[in-house]
Amino acid sequence: MSNATINTMNVTIDKSQATIGAVDPMRDAIITMATQGNPHAITNVEAALAGAAPEDFTRWTTYVRQLREVGIAYGKVCDKKESTKDELALSRGRVFEKWQQVIKTGEMDKFHPNMFIREEDADLIRVYANNMATVNIPGVGTVNVVTPDKIFRKMIETWLGLRIRANEALCDADRDLINLYQGYIKTIDANKKRLNGEGEGEDYKPGLLANLKSAQDALSMSVTLLTDAGLDEKVVDENPAIVALRNQINSIEADIAKANKLISDAEEGKKEKQEQYDRVISTINRIEAPARK
């Protein structure tokens, strides 16, 4: 295989480094096809010419097929008006799980993984998988025809080639910035759920604020009952049940303060890095623009 340097869209990828410690031999095939403009999905012969074994090609096509399946499923959940937030989150999570498998193919070095995933990736996968065409079927009406397997794979291979280029265009500090910024977002989301609860219906899990109110209501009711029973204030204060409830309230309040502090710190950090993050994302968007048309 040639060790020539690839230069596409003003972004350079050194193929001499492509296979050193690479996680998946299909990476070379994806890069090679990208230089040719991705005229079609990679064939088993093209994969072999790029150095991938038959089992590598089979694994790759299996991963992408599974990604297509969860992308189609996510599209159905999104189109269903009755879908709950939990159903959407679960389906979206399955897309990210499979996308993580696929995007690892683009890693240059298994010892230093740095291929990044963006929150909006799931929505583009949904579009790729579901919006190939709209047809009118007599007796059924207008329906969306899902994207055929090989066309979907061509889309993903094209996109992953662009993502590899975008990754190569970033310095380590840029990649660290993306991870840091996304970490802030995850911290904010996780602690807001911890405060306010999550889930719906029978699966609803109350948050710290609801737990605090329940404990406060229980304390108020218990104090009232003991006071009405004629016990004096000191006896009521020293009652084991009252002491336990007050300790519980103090503990919950401490947890609430900690969650609010984590949110506040993360929001401050996110704000501080916003301008730098926007600059990096602008670079990525420019490189990946063909995949989003």
Secondary structure as the mmCIF struct_conf table of DSSP 4:
data_model
#
loop_
_struct_conf.conf_type_id
_struct_conf.id
_struct_conf.beg_label_comp_id
_struct_conf.beg_label_asym_id
_struct_conf.beg_label_seq_id
_struct_conf.end_label_comp_id
_struct_conf.end_label_asym_id
_struct_conf.end_label_seq_id
HELX_LH_PP_P HELX_LH_PP_P1 ALA A 4 ALA A 4
STRN STRN1 THR A 5 THR A 8
TURN_TY1_P TURN_TY1_P1 MET A 9 ASN A 10
STRN STRN2 VAL A 11 ASP A 14
HELX_RH_3T_P HELX_RH_3T_P1 LYS A 15 GLN A 17
TURN_TY1_P TURN_TY1_P2 ALA A 18 GLY A 21
BEND BEND1 VAL A 23 VAL A 23
TURN_TY1_P TURN_TY1_P3 PRO A 25 PRO A 25
HELX_RH_AL_P HELX_RH_AL_P1 MET A 26 THR A 35
TURN_TY1_P TURN_TY1_P4 GLN A 36 GLY A 37
BEND BEND2 HIS A 40 HIS A 40
HELX_LH_PP_P HELX_LH_PP_P2 ALA A 41 THR A 43
HELX_RH_AL_P HELX_RH_AL_P2 ASN A 44 LEU A 49
TURN_TY1_P TURN_TY1_P5 ALA A 50 GLY A 51
HELX_RH_AL_P HELX_RH_AL_P3 PRO A 54 ASP A 79
TURN_TY1_P TURN_TY1_P6 LYS A 81 GLU A 82
HELX_RH_AL_P HELX_RH_AL_P4 LYS A 85 ILE A 103
HELX_RH_3T_P HELX_RH_3T_P2 LYS A 104 GLY A 106
BEND BEND3 MET A 108 MET A 108
TURN_TY1_P TURN_TY1_P7 LYS A 110 PHE A 111
BEND BEND4 HIS A 112 HIS A 112
TURN_TY1_P TURN_TY1_P8 GLU A 119 GLU A 120
HELX_RH_AL_P HELX_RH_AL_P5 ASP A 121 ASN A 130
BEND BEND5 MET A 132 MET A 132
STRN STRN3 ALA A 133 ILE A 137
TURN_TY1_P TURN_TY1_P9 PRO A 138 VAL A 140
STRN STRN4 GLY A 141 VAL A 145
HELX_LH_PP_P HELX_LH_PP_P3 VAL A 146 PRO A 148
HELX_RH_AL_P HELX_RH_AL_P6 ASP A 149 ALA A 169
BEND BEND6 LEU A 170 LEU A 170
HELX_RH_AL_P HELX_RH_AL_P7 ASP A 172 ASN A 196
STRN STRN5 GLU A 198 GLU A 198
HELX_RH_3T_P HELX_RH_3T_P3 GLY A 201 ASP A 203
STRN STRN6 LYS A 205 LYS A 205
HELX_RH_AL_P HELX_RH_AL_P8 LEU A 208 ASP A 228
TURN_TY1_P TURN_TY1_P10 ALA A 229 GLY A 230
HELX_RH_AL_P HELX_RH_AL_P9 GLU A 233 GLU A 238
HELX_RH_AL_P HELX_RH_AL_P10 PRO A 240 GLU A 288
HELX_RH_3T_P HELX_RH_3T_P4 ALA A 289 ARG A 292
#
